[in-house]
Amino acid sequence: MFHSSTRFAGALTLSLLILAPVARAQTAESSEAGADLWSQTRERAAGWWDQSRDLAGQAMRDARGLLDDQEPGFNQIWQRALPTLDQALLLEQRQQTLPESAWFGPDQKANQAEIDTLLDEAVAILSVSPALKYRERIQVLQEQIVQWRAEIADHRQQRVTAPTESTFKKTVADYDALIDAREADIQHANQEIEQLKREFAQSLRAIGLKLEDEQLDLLLATVVGDNLVDLGILFDNIKSITLQLEELLEQSGEDLQSARRYYGLYVVLLKSLDRMHVQIEEAIDERYLPQIDDIVGQTQTLVVDTERLLLESPGRRALLEGNLQAQQLTLQAAGFYRQYLVDQAGQVRQARQELEQDIAAAWNTYETVRVSGELVSLVRSSQLLLEGLLNRQAPALRPFESLEMQREIQKLTQQLRGEVSG
């Protein structure tokens, strides 16, 4: 019934292995041939399936019975996601029956906007994992370390003009003590981060993301790394729900209406995966890259001012040369960062385009298939592909050029996160 195809596998593989910066050329490996899930379609089924709320309620009851043996966390995700997926499916069903535009009443544009809102909601629900608690704690500690390093730099600057002895002012010894205390704080925080990173990596491996230390460092240091981890979590939750839908399909027997509904939910799940690709593209193109460009522009202006001051104030050469060195490091890090973001956007876009072709074919199958057993076979074959994709291994990454570069990247990331949250 099926013949060899790698397009669907390639799309998801690209979406989950987009961790290498463009600075190093990658050699793409082609996936092993998987089942061609979407190439064959059947006669168009007679009439539209009139989905009812009663059927949706029955499906919820069927699903609850299947989830008795599942983890409580997954149960909660399923219960929260299913109504949203159901509503998105109903809107998808009516999309082609609406006019492209209308002065009054719903049209395809308005309906698609509602669908996108529901898919965004589904992405938020399905991007939840216990692994995120490690990332959140690591980020808090990293932000604290940056603040402490800034304090140390300020203390060292104040120390230069501090008196050796004084009753009212901080002395050299006072600043030395403050610096030592902050350095001890940083050491303890770094030790905690290393432990958290090990636990975080273990949690990611549990959902199929196998990362080397350098890869994990890059994910944690860059703002888009958050999106990529969320994408992996979304993929894993979609895989788990697909397993449940497969069981529901098998239990539906000859009930074609129920079988088609479960398959429709499966297609909507894939659309939520596509939607997250869109979110990542938009975040990179509309937020992160413009912010990086602003930082570069501001830093270049500072470089010009610093070079002018070097000519005008030779007595401050040591201070100004230090400033110039820091500014040049920022420009170097921003260039690395920008190229990395451009690379990620390109790979996400390519993955999304391929995924959308498969989703279109899957939806066509949903509309035309006649036999519930065929739907079960399609989802089961797709599940085998998903299983194979979970054995993915991220490609090798070029490590940071230096510890200073890594720290500068982290500082830029905090600026980006701050502007996004603000």
Buried (B, 14 or more C-beta within 10 A) or exposed (E): EBEEBBBBBBBBBBBBBBBBBBEEEBEEEEBEEBBBBBEBEEEEBEEEBEBEEEBBEBBBEBBEEBBEEBEEEBBBBBBBBBBBBBBBBBBBBEBEEBEEEEEEEBBBEEBBEBBBBBBBBBBBBBBBBEBBEBBEBBBEBBBEBBEBBEBBEEBEEBBEEBEEEEEEEBBBEBBBEBBEBBEEBBEEBEEEBEEBBEBBBEBBEEBBBEBBEBBBBBBBBBBBBBBBBBBBBBBBBBBBBBBBBBBBBBBBEEBBBBBBBBBBBBBBBBBBBBBBBBBBBEBBBEBBBEBBEEBBEEBBEBBEBBEEBBEEEEEEEEBBEEBBEBBEBBBBBBEBBBBBBBBBBBBBBBBBEBBBEBBEBBBBBBBEBEEBBBBBBBBBBBBEBBEBBBEBEBBEBEBBEEEBBBBBBBBBBBBBBEBEEE
